[in-house]
Amino acid sequence: MTSFKKLEVQTDDETPHKWCTSLGEEVFKRFFSQANTTVHKVFGDGSFFSPMLFGKFFDPSDAFPLWEFESDILLSHLRSSTQNTVSWYQTDKGYIVKAELPGTGINNIEVHVDNGKVVEISAQWKLQRDLKANEWRCDHWWEYGYVRRLEMPEDADSNNIEAHIYNNMVLEIQIPKSPLDCDPPQGKDVASSSVNLRE
């Protein structure tokens, strides 16, 4: 039986410079080499939040133009090793991204829309008593949490994005196309594909 949880997509983010410290490749390699099992789940091969997800280093706090690429091509190095934990595609009605969550931070995962142009997924993996809710996003944020920022296509309707978690492990984000750029909606059937990413 599939469990289903709808997440609130926030648009009132008042901290536009929260990812003020970039994660460089050498810094990440040092951090990752000394890390524990949890860090390897969050940032390791195949994780949606890994800086190495796209085959070379890319700071996940920088916005990535995901829908400009075919997932089968961009993630071919993961598909060949059966580490297929991420998928994205577009339909006539919108854009879909699905990703397995890294097994931590599920209860505090947040989805933000930044200026109607970027969708941001983030959460803490290491809760610190002395940090306030948003402080972990500054300084060395990767020591406390994770993020993936995605550029939205120009025809995206940023006001009607939906986010869901299936079975406490798969995040699905649905970004509808603007009504002017697609057929009139016949209901909320933006995506009806399987959440099983390991086919």
N, C-alpha and C positions, 0 to 999 in steps of 0.2 A: 504494500500500500504506500502511495506517495504522499509524504507530508509537504505542506506548502505554507510559506510565510511571505507576506507582502511587506516590503520595506518602504519606509517613507523616503522619498527623494527630496532632498533639501535644496532650496534655491536661495536661502537667506544667509549664505556664508559671508561673514564679515571679516575674514582673515585672508585677504588675497595674497599675502606674502608668506603664508605659513610654511611653504617648502623653501625656506630661504637658504638652506645649506644644500648644495649639490652633492650627490653621491658619486664620487669618481671611481673609475675602474680599479685603481690600485687600492683605494680605501676599502672598496667592497671585497676584493680578493683577500685582503688582510683580515677583515671582519669575518668573512665566511670561513676562512681556514681555521679560525680559532673558535668556531661556533659549535653550539650543541645541536641535538637532534631537532628541536623545535625550529631553530633558525634554518636548518637544511630543508625542512618541510615548507617553510614560508618562502624562502628565496632560492631553493634548489631547482634542478632541471625540471622543466615542465610546468613549474608554478606560474600562474598568471602574474604574480608579483615579482618574479625574478628579473633582475636587470639584464640577464642573458637570454630572456625568452625568445627574442627575435634573431638569435644566431650570433649576435655580437653585442657588446655592452651598450646599454641604453638606460640612462637614469630614469626610473619609472615615475619620478616626480615631474618630468618633462612630458608635455602632451604628445601623444603618438597618433599619427593619422591612420588608425587601424583599418578603416573601410576602404582605403586606397589600395589594399593588398588582398589577394586571395589567401585564405587561411592555409589551404593545402600547399601552396608554394612557400609562403613565409615560414610555416612551421614544419617544413619537410624533414628537417633534422630530428624533430620530435616524433613525427609520424613513423619514421623508419625504425625508431627504437620503442615503439608502442607507448610513448609517454604523452598520449593525446589527452591533455587535461583542459584544453582551451579550444573554442570554436567560435567563429563569427561568420555572418552572411547577411545578405539583404533580401527582402521580399518586395513585392509590389507596394506593400503598405509601410515598410519600415526596415530598421536595422536591428539585428539581434547579436548579442554576445553572451556566451555561456562559458563559465569557468568553474572548475572544482576549487573549493575553498581549501586553504592549506591546513585545515584541522585545528586552527586556533583563531580566537577573535571573532568567532561566528556571531556571538551575542552582541558585539559592539561594532559590527561592520556598518559603515555609513556610505551613502551615495549622495554626492553633491552635483549640482549643475553650476558651473562657474561662468558667469556672464553670458549664458545661453550658448556658449561655444565649446565647452569642455565638460565631459562627464568624468567624475572622479570617484574612485572606489578606494576606501581606506579603512584601517582598523588598527588597534593596538594588539600586539602579540605578547607583550610583556607589560603587565600592569605595575606601575610604580606609585606607591602611596604618596610620595612627596611631589608628584607631578599633577598639575591641574589638567582638566579634560583635554585642552588643546595645546598645552605646552610641549608635549612630546613631538609635535609636528615641526618644531624648530630645532636648531642645533643638529645633533646626530640622530635624526628621526629614525633611521633604520635600526637603531639599537632598541627601539621601543615599539615600532609599528611598521606598517607597510602601506604602499599606495600604488595605484596605477591610474594615470590620467590619459584620457582618450579624446582626441579632437573629434567633434561631431561634424558630419557632412553638412554642407550648406543648406540642403533641403530638409534637415532634421527639425522636428517640432519639439523644441527643448522644454516646452511647458507641459507636455503630456508623457514624459518618460516614466516607465514603470520598472520596478526591480523586485525580484522574487528570489527566495531561497527554497530549493527542493531538497527534501530528505536531509536537511542540515548540512549539506555538502556541496551543492551546485548552485551557484549564483547565475541568474539570468537577468539581463537588462534589455528591455525593449524600448527602442527609440523610434517612434512613428515618424513618417514623413509628413511634412506640412500638407494640409488639405489641398493646397493649390498644386502640389507636386505629385499627387497620387489620386487614384479613383476615390470617390466618396466612400467613407468607411461604412461597412455593412454590419458593424458590431465590433467587439473587442477580440478579434481573431488575428492579432498581429503575428503571433507565432504559435504553432501547434506541433512543433517537432519534439522528438524525444530528448530527454535530459541526459541520456547515457552518452558520455563522451568517449568511452572506450569501446568503439565498435570494431 
